[in-house]
Amino acid sequence: MDHFLETKRKECYQNSSLDDGNFMPNETFCTLIFDGIMCWKATKGGTLSKQPCPYMGNSQDFATKKCESNGEWYFDTKLNRSWTNYSQCWALIDHETALVNFDSIENSTIYRKWVPILKHVTHSGYIISLIALISAMIIFFAIKKLQCPRNRLHMHLFASFIMRGFMSLLKDFIFVEGVAFKSDLVYNMDGILKYTKEHHNWICKALTSSRNYFIVANYTLILMEGIYLHNLIFLTLCSDKTKITFYYIFGWAFPLLFVIPWILMRIYHEDTFCWTTSTNKSYLILLHGPITLSVIVNFVLFIMIVRILLMKLNSIYIQHQRTKYRRLVKSTLTLIPLFGVPYVISLVMLYSTNLNPTTEVVWLFLDQTFVAFQGLFVALVYCLLNTEVHNEIKHRYNAIRDRQEHHRQSRERTISHTLQYPTVIVPLNEDIPMTNYSAKYI
């Protein structure tokens, strides 16, 4: 490829007709230049020169290069060279305009084999979870008796899972390689994916920021569920009727204390690309810090709850309530590991992923699969498989069926009554004798 471009460069400067000096003596213009890919002829100052994309056949897209009013080609201070806009050209970009090279990942056999499978699994998990969560939300909204304080907290948790899953699917479907929009990514002649420096799309940055917010909010609301369950079990002043507005307000507001500073850090210190990649890992602490904290706290709550419940279960003072506590322990073991243990295992594996690619792929499968299907688990435990919800649905169904049956029986009685006492219509006929009528009606 270098030989090919060198040939093009020589052809550019040897073709003097492109720089024949056809300008007025007092007119400023940019001289002939080869930018490393294309040859740009002399151009009048203050104008934008454009050419069809190079080596693209019948492409309708154009590459552009600006000639400043002072007679100098536009100079990009970040690249420290004259810059050409190849954003519409997908086939070729020079190495100096690229930063992130995905070839090292794509060339790995283990990644090429398992990452596409992992994507299909996680997409299926998110879609199934969204269906289950939306169904659970509809049930809670439709049946007023289920709208107790505890279930309102569950509904906020469902909403965070829905938004997290939706934003993750949106990112995977509209971002190329999960990194940026198609307009920000190009392929060179060898087919290697590159991320150009030219683009700073605020829409993709907003999507990235929103997704990060909903991820942190999701972990925070999971923590609020753990804290609420802890208080419900151990605090005598806390009951199911306690107002828990604080829990879900904190769950939505707390992430802003970290996401907003992260956005400001990216704007003022690393405003590059779609904010999906970062060279300064310290900025990620603002996002990973509250997530790690919530996972650890929830795991500690899990240990405390199980320990105390097991102690009470073996206590001689509650032998007559053994069935009640056994049911409470069972429900706790169902809910808390869902929020605590898998995350802790994922965190432990995360710090060992640098050992070898196989370990990293195993960690990715465990972590991403659990995250994708977690919404389904939560919807099943809190709603779709919940006995209380089943009873209310049956009650609602029976009430609707009884009303329909009552309405049907009422209509049948009305029809039967009408058939027993038919209405007689007397025709107006001249043959009816007038003697049948009283004289006062004449």
C-alpha positions as CSV (number, residue, x, y, z in Angstrom):
1,M,0.0,0.0,0.0
2,D,2.9,2.4,0.8
3,H,4.2,1.8,-2.7
4,F,0.8,2.6,-4.2
5,L,0.5,5.9,-2.3
6,E,4.0,6.8,-3.2
7,T,3.2,6.4,-6.9
8,K,0.1,8.6,-6.5
9,R,2.2,11.2,-4.8
10,K,4.7,11.3,-7.7
11,E,1.9,11.5,-10.2
12,C,0.4,14.4,-8.3
13,Y,3.4,16.6,-8.3
14,Q,4.4,15.7,-11.8
15,N,1.1,16.8,-13.2
16,S,1.8,20.6,-13.4
17,S,-1.6,21.3,-15.0
18,L,-3.2,21.0,-11.5
19,D,-1.1,23.9,-10.3
20,D,-0.8,26.1,-13.4
21,G,-1.1,29.4,-11.4
22,N,-4.3,30.4,-13.1
23,F,-5.0,33.1,-10.5
24,M,-4.9,36.9,-10.3
25,P,-1.6,38.4,-9.1
26,N,-3.3,39.8,-5.9
27,E,-5.4,36.7,-5.3
28,T,-4.6,34.3,-2.4
29,F,-4.7,30.6,-3.1
30,C,-3.5,27.3,-1.6
31,T,-0.8,25.5,-3.6
32,L,-0.9,22.0,-5.0
33,I,-0.7,19.4,-2.2
34,F,-0.7,15.6,-1.8
35,D,-2.2,14.8,1.6
36,G,-1.0,11.2,1.8
37,I,-4.1,9.8,0.0
38,M,-5.3,12.3,-2.6
39,C,-3.9,15.0,-4.8
40,W,-5.5,18.5,-4.3
41,K,-5.0,21.1,-6.9
42,A,-4.4,24.8,-6.2
43,T,-7.5,26.3,-4.7
44,K,-8.7,29.8,-4.2
45,G,-8.5,31.1,-0.6
46,G,-11.6,30.9,1.5
47,T,-13.1,28.1,-0.5
48,L,-13.8,24.4,0.1
49,S,-12.4,22.0,-2.4
50,K,-14.0,18.6,-2.8
51,Q,-13.4,15.4,-4.8
52,P,-15.1,12.0,-5.1
53,C,-13.9,9.6,-2.5
54,P,-10.6,7.9,-3.6
55,Y,-10.5,4.4,-5.1
56,M,-14.3,4.0,-4.6
57,G,-15.5,3.4,-8.2
58,N,-18.9,5.2,-8.7
59,S,-19.2,6.4,-5.1
60,Q,-21.4,9.5,-4.7
61,D,-19.6,10.6,-1.5
62,F,-17.0,13.3,-1.4
63,A,-13.8,14.1,0.5
64,T,-13.3,17.8,1.2
65,K,-10.3,20.0,2.0
66,K,-10.6,23.7,3.1
67,C,-8.3,26.5,1.8
68,E,-8.2,29.2,4.4
69,S,-8.5,32.9,3.4
70,N,-4.8,33.4,4.1
71,G,-3.8,30.9,1.4
72,E,-3.0,28.0,3.7
73,W,-4.7,24.6,3.8
74,Y,-6.6,24.0,7.0
75,F,-4.2,22.8,9.7
76,D,-5.3,20.5,12.5
77,T,-3.4,21.4,15.7
78,K,-4.2,18.0,17.3
79,L,-2.8,16.0,14.4
80,N,-0.1,18.7,13.8
81,R,-0.6,18.6,10.0
82,S,-2.8,19.7,7.2
83,W,-6.2,17.8,7.5
84,T,-8.6,16.4,4.9
85,N,-12.2,15.5,5.7
86,Y,-12.7,11.8,4.7
87,S,-15.7,11.3,6.9
88,Q,-17.9,10.2,4.0
89,C,-15.4,7.8,2.6
90,W,-15.5,4.3,4.2
91,A,-12.9,2.5,2.2
92,L,-9.7,4.3,3.0
93,I,-8.2,6.5,5.7
94,D,-4.5,7.1,6.5
95,H,-2.9,5.8,9.7
96,E,-2.4,9.2,11.1
97,T,-6.2,9.8,11.4
98,A,-6.8,6.6,13.4
99,L,-6.4,6.0,17.1
100,V,-8.2,2.8,18.1
101,N,-7.3,-0.3,16.2
102,F,-9.5,-3.3,16.8
103,D,-7.4,-5.7,14.7
104,S,-5.6,-7.1,17.7
105,I,-8.8,-8.3,19.2
106,E,-10.4,-9.5,16.0
107,N,-7.3,-11.5,15.1
108,S,-7.5,-13.5,18.3
109,T,-9.1,-16.9,17.5
110,I,-10.8,-17.2,20.9
111,Y,-12.4,-13.8,20.6
112,R,-13.5,-14.4,17.0
113,K,-15.1,-17.6,18.1
114,W,-16.9,-16.7,21.3
115,V,-17.6,-12.9,21.2
116,P,-20.3,-13.2,18.4
117,I,-21.9,-16.0,20.4
118,L,-21.8,-13.9,23.6
119,K,-23.5,-11.0,21.7
120,H,-26.4,-13.2,20.6
121,V,-26.8,-14.6,24.1
122,T,-26.8,-11.2,25.7
123,H,-29.2,-9.7,23.1
124,S,-31.6,-12.6,23.7
125,G,-31.3,-12.1,27.4
126,Y,-32.0,-8.4,27.3
127,I,-35.0,-8.9,25.0
128,I,-36.5,-11.7,27.2
129,S,-35.9,-9.6,30.3
130,L,-37.6,-6.6,28.8
131,I,-40.7,-8.6,27.9
132,A,-40.8,-10.0,31.4
133,L,-40.2,-6.7,33.1
134,I,-42.8,-4.8,31.0
135,S,-45.3,-7.6,31.7
136,A,-44.6,-7.2,35.5
137,M,-45.0,-3.4,35.3
138,I,-48.4,-3.8,33.5
139,I,-49.6,-6.2,36.2
140,F,-48.6,-3.9,39.0
141,F,-50.2,-0.9,37.3
142,A,-53.4,-2.7,36.4
143,I,-54.1,-4.2,39.8
144,K,-54.4,-1.4,42.4
145,K,-54.2,-3.8,45.4
146,L,-50.7,-4.7,44.4
147,Q,-49.6,-1.0,44.5
148,C,-48.3,-1.1,48.1
149,P,-45.1,0.7,49.1
150,R,-43.0,-2.4,48.7
151,N,-44.2,-3.1,45.2
152,R,-43.7,0.6,44.3
153,L,-40.0,0.2,45.1
154,H,-40.0,-3.0,43.0
155,M,-41.5,-1.0,40.1
156,H,-38.7,1.5,40.2
157,L,-36.3,-1.3,40.2
158,F,-38.1,-2.8,37.1
159,A,-37.9,0.7,35.4
160,S,-34.1,0.8,36.0
161,F,-33.7,-2.7,34.5
162,I,-35.8,-1.7,31.5
163,M,-33.8,1.4,30.8
164,R,-30.5,-0.4,31.3
165,G,-31.5,-3.2,28.9
166,F,-33.0,-0.8,26.4
167,M,-29.9,1.5,26.4
168,S,-27.6,-1.6,26.1
169,L,-29.5,-2.9,23.1
170,L,-29.6,0.6,21.5
171,K,-25.8,0.9,22.0
172,D,-25.2,-2.5,20.4
173,F,-27.4,-1.9,17.4
174,I,-26.5,1.7,16.5
175,F,-22.8,1.7,17.6
176,V,-20.3,-0.1,15.5
177,E,-18.3,-2.5,17.6
178,G,-20.0,-0.8,20.6
179,V,-17.7,2.1,20.2
180,A,-19.2,4.8,17.9
181,F,-21.5,5.7,15.1
182,K,-20.8,4.5,11.6
183,S,-19.9,8.1,10.6
184,D,-17.0,7.9,13.2
185,L,-15.6,4.7,12.0
186,V,-13.9,3.7,8.7
187,Y,-12.0,0.9,7.2
188,N,-8.6,1.1,5.6
189,M,-7.7,-0.7,2.4
190,D,-6.7,-3.8,4.5
191,G,-10.2,-3.9,6.0
192,I,-9.0,-2.9,9.5
193,L,-11.5,-1.0,11.6
194,K,-10.3,2.4,12.6
195,Y,-11.7,5.2,14.8
196,T,-11.2,8.6,13.3
197,K,-10.3,11.7,15.4
198,E,-12.3,14.2,13.4
199,H,-15.8,13.5,14.8
200,H,-17.2,14.7,18.1
201,N,-20.9,13.8,17.9
202,W,-22.8,15.1,20.9
203,I,-25.7,12.6,20.3
204,C,-23.5,9.6,20.8
205,K,-22.0,11.2,23.9
206,A,-25.4,11.8,25.3
207,L,-26.3,8.1,24.7
208,T,-23.2,6.9,26.4
209,S,-23.8,9.2,29.4
210,S,-27.4,8.1,29.7
211,R,-26.4,4.5,29.5
212,N,-23.8,5.0,32.2
213,Y,-26.4,6.8,34.4
214,F,-29.0,4.0,34.1
215,I,-26.3,1.3,34.9
216,V,-25.3,3.1,38.1
217,A,-29.0,3.8,39.0
218,N,-29.7,0.1,38.5
219,Y,-27.0,-1.0,40.9
220,T,-28.1,1.7,43.4
221,L,-31.8,0.6,43.3
222,I,-30.6,-3.0,43.8
223,L,-28.8,-1.7,46.9
224,M,-32.0,0.1,48.1
225,E,-33.9,-3.2,47.8
226,G,-31.2,-4.9,50.0
227,I,-31.3,-2.1,52.6
228,Y,-35.1,-2.1,52.6
229,L,-35.2,-5.8,53.2
230,H,-32.6,-5.5,55.9
231,N,-34.7,-2.8,57.7
232,L,-37.9,-4.7,57.2
233,I,-36.4,-7.7,59.0
234,F,-34.4,-6.0,61.8
235,L,-36.0,-2.7,62.6
236,T,-39.1,-2.8,64.6
237,L,-40.1,0.7,63.5
238,C,-40.0,-0.4,59.9
239,S,-43.0,-2.2,58.5
240,D,-44.4,-2.9,55.1
241,K,-46.6,0.2,55.4
242,T,-43.6,2.5,56.0
243,K,-43.3,5.2,53.4
244,I,-40.3,4.3,51.2
245,T,-40.2,7.3,48.9
246,F,-36.7,8.0,50.2
247,Y,-35.5,4.7,48.9
248,Y,-36.3,5.2,45.2
249,I,-35.6,8.9,45.2
250,F,-32.1,8.2,46.6
251,G,-31.8,5.4,44.0
252,W,-32.4,7.8,41.1
253,A,-30.6,10.8,42.5
254,F,-27.4,9.2,44.0
255,P,-25.9,8.3,40.6
256,L,-26.0,11.9,39.5
257,L,-23.3,12.7,42.1
258,F,-20.9,10.6,40.0
259,V,-22.2,10.7,36.5
260,I,-22.3,14.5,36.3
261,P,-18.7,14.9,37.4
262,W,-17.7,12.2,35.0
263,I,-19.4,14.1,32.1
264,L,-17.6,17.3,33.2
265,M,-14.2,15.5,33.3
266,R,-14.8,14.1,29.8
267,I,-15.8,17.6,28.4
268,Y,-12.9,19.5,29.9
269,H,-10.1,16.9,30.0
270,E,-10.9,14.0,27.6
271,D,-13.5,15.2,25.1
272,T,-12.7,12.5,22.6
273,F,-14.8,10.3,20.4
274,C,-18.1,9.0,21.9
275,W,-16.7,8.7,25.4
276,T,-16.9,4.9,25.0
277,T,-13.1,4.6,25.2
278,S,-10.7,6.3,27.6
279,T,-7.0,6.6,27.9
280,N,-7.2,7.9,31.5
281,K,-8.6,5.0,33.6
282,S,-8.8,7.2,36.7
283,Y,-12.0,8.8,35.2
284,L,-13.7,5.4,35.3
285,I,-13.5,5.4,39.1
286,L,-16.4,7.9,39.1
287,L,-18.5,5.2,37.5
288,H,-17.0,2.0,38.9
289,G,-16.7,3.3,42.4
290,P,-20.4,3.5,43.3
291,I,-21.1,0.2,41.5
292,T,-18.4,-1.6,43.4
293,L,-19.5,0.0,46.7
294,S,-23.2,-1.1,46.1
295,V,-22.1,-4.7,45.3
296,I,-20.0,-5.0,48.4
297,V,-22.6,-3.4,50.7
298,N,-25.3,-5.6,49.3
299,F,-23.1,-8.7,49.8
300,V,-22.4,-7.7,53.4
301,L,-26.2,-7.2,54.0
302,F,-26.8,-10.7,52.6
303,I,-24.3,-12.3,55.0
304,M,-25.8,-10.4,58.0
305,I,-29.4,-11.3,57.1
306,V,-28.7,-14.9,56.5
307,R,-26.6,-15.2,59.7
308,I,-29.2,-13.6,62.0
309,L,-32.1,-15.5,60.4
310,L,-30.3,-18.8,60.9
311,M,-29.6,-18.0,64.5
312,K,-33.3,-17.1,65.1
313,L,-34.3,-20.3,63.3
314,N,-32.3,-22.4,65.8
315,S,-33.5,-20.4,68.8
316,I,-35.7,-22.2,71.3
317,Y,-37.8,-19.0,71.7
318,I,-39.2,-19.2,68.3
319,Q,-39.9,-22.9,67.9
320,H,-43.6,-22.1,67.5
321,Q,-42.7,-19.7,64.7
322,R,-40.2,-22.0,63.0
323,T,-42.5,-22.3,59.9
324,K,-42.7,-18.5,59.5
325,Y,-38.9,-17.9,59.8
326,R,-38.2,-20.9,57.5
327,R,-40.3,-19.3,54.8
328,L,-38.5,-15.9,55.5
329,V,-35.1,-17.6,55.1
330,K,-36.2,-19.3,51.9
331,S,-37.4,-16.0,50.4
332,T,-34.2,-14.2,51.5
333,L,-31.9,-16.9,50.0
334,T,-33.9,-16.5,46.8
335,L,-33.5,-12.7,46.6
336,I,-30.2,-11.6,48.1
337,P,-27.9,-14.0,46.2
338,L,-29.5,-12.7,43.1
339,F,-28.2,-9.2,44.0
340,G,-25.0,-10.0,45.9
341,V,-23.1,-13.3,45.3
342,P,-22.9,-13.3,41.4
343,Y,-21.6,-9.7,41.4
344,V,-18.9,-10.5,43.9
345,I,-17.8,-13.5,41.9
346,S,-17.7,-11.2,38.8
347,L,-15.6,-8.6,40.6
348,V,-13.1,-11.3,41.8
349,M,-12.8,-12.7,38.2
350,L,-12.5,-9.2,36.8
351,Y,-9.2,-8.6,38.6
352,S,-7.8,-11.9,37.2
353,T,-8.8,-11.4,33.5
354,N,-5.3,-10.2,32.7
355,L,-3.9,-13.8,33.2
356,N,-5.0,-15.2,29.9
357,P,-7.7,-14.7,27.2
358,T,-9.6,-17.8,28.2
359,T,-10.2,-16.5,31.7
360,E,-11.4,-13.2,30.2
361,V,-13.8,-15.0,27.9
362,V,-15.2,-17.1,30.8
363,W,-15.6,-13.9,32.9
364,L,-17.3,-12.1,30.0
365,F,-19.8,-15.0,29.6
366,L,-20.6,-15.2,33.3
367,D,-20.9,-11.5,33.8
368,Q,-22.7,-10.4,30.6
369,T,-25.1,-13.4,30.7
370,F,-26.1,-12.8,34.3
371,V,-26.5,-9.0,33.6
372,A,-28.6,-9.7,30.5
373,F,-30.9,-12.2,32.2
374,Q,-31.0,-10.5,35.6
375,G,-34.1,-8.5,34.7
376,L,-35.9,-11.7,33.9
377,F,-35.0,-13.2,37.3
378,V,-36.1,-10.1,39.1
379,A,-39.5,-10.0,37.3
380,L,-40.0,-13.7,38.0
381,V,-39.2,-13.4,41.7
382,Y,-41.0,-10.2,42.5
383,C,-44.0,-10.6,40.3
384,L,-44.5,-13.4,37.8
385,L,-43.9,-16.3,40.2
386,N,-45.1,-14.5,43.3
387,T,-48.0,-16.2,45.1
388,E,-49.6,-12.9,46.2
389,V,-49.6,-11.7,42.7
390,H,-51.1,-14.9,41.4
391,N,-53.9,-14.7,44.0
392,E,-54.7,-11.1,43.0
393,I,-54.7,-12.0,39.3
394,K,-57.1,-14.9,40.0
395,H,-59.3,-12.7,42.1
396,R,-59.3,-10.1,39.4
397,Y,-60.1,-12.7,36.8
398,N,-62.9,-14.2,38.8
399,A,-64.4,-10.7,39.4
400,I,-64.4,-10.0,35.7
401,R,-65.8,-13.4,34.9
402,D,-68.6,-12.9,37.6
403,R,-69.5,-9.5,36.2
404,Q,-69.7,-10.9,32.7
405,E,-71.8,-13.8,33.9
406,H,-74.1,-11.5,35.9
407,H,-74.4,-9.3,32.8
408,R,-75.2,-12.3,30.6
409,Q,-77.9,-13.5,33.1
410,S,-79.4,-10.1,33.3
411,R,-79.8,-9.9,29.6
412,E,-81.3,-13.4,29.5
413,R,-83.9,-12.4,32.2
414,T,-84.7,-9.3,30.3
415,I,-85.2,-11.2,27.0
416,S,-87.3,-13.8,28.8
417,H,-89.5,-11.2,30.4
418,T,-90.0,-9.5,27.1
419,L,-91.1,-12.8,25.5
420,Q,-93.7,-13.4,28.2
421,Y,-95.4,-10.1,27.8
422,P,-95.3,-9.3,24.1
423,T,-96.2,-5.8,22.9
424,V,-99.4,-5.7,20.8
425,I,-99.4,-3.2,18.0
426,V,-102.9,-2.2,16.7
427,P,-102.9,-1.1,13.1
428,L,-104.7,2.0,12.1
429,N,-107.4,0.4,9.9
430,E,-110.6,2.0,8.7
431,D,-112.4,-1.3,9.4
432,I,-112.1,-0.9,13.2
433,P,-115.6,0.1,14.4
434,M,-115.8,3.5,16.0
435,T,-118.1,2.2,18.7
436,N,-115.0,0.8,20.4
437,Y,-113.8,4.2,21.3
438,S,-115.2,6.7,23.8
439,A,-116.9,9.7,22.5
440,K,-114.6,12.1,24.3
441,Y,-111.7,11.0,22.0
442,I,-113.6,12.0,18.8
